Amino acid sequence: MRYTYPALIVKDEWVGYCAYLNDFGTVTQGDDIQDAVEMGADALWIMIDDYLQLDKPLPKPTYPEEHEGLLVAISVDVATERGLLTTKMAAGLLGVSDSRVRQMVCSGQLASKKIGRDNYVYLWSVRERQANPPKPGRPKKKALAEQS
């Protein structure tokens, strides 16, 4: 699906040109105007993808009437498989580290899908883990459990 949002391109004496995506509270920069627009498109794609993956409502595009700099409309295609989270997004939802999520994927505690070299965790698996958290402490060893 194609999404279009405004970006304000402003010359900055330190970094070149900044692209402000005010609807998402994001700023990025480039060496020239074209580079700043391309970097803005990359940032916009990432923000929209994150919002869709987490089922968050997208902000409505707002075009300021008064502004300084160049106002451009950036349009991106975002075609993601809904319900897949990066390990970093899953870690944020579960309150654990990114490496712990990868361990949980490897041990089968979280359902995932491998795309390229990366694992993506299913949102339903994270929700299931949130609804049924593990008991605190280490699990009993089998030998000790059989003696009890």
Secondary structure, DSSP 4 states (H G I P E B T S, - for coil): -EEEEEEEEEEETTTEEEEEETTTTEEEEESSHHHHHHHHHHHHHHHHHHHHHTTPPPPPP---SS-SSEEEEEEEE----TTEEEHHHHHHHHTS-HHHHHHHHHTTSS-EEEETTEEEEEHHHHHHHHHSPPPSSPPPPHHHHHH-
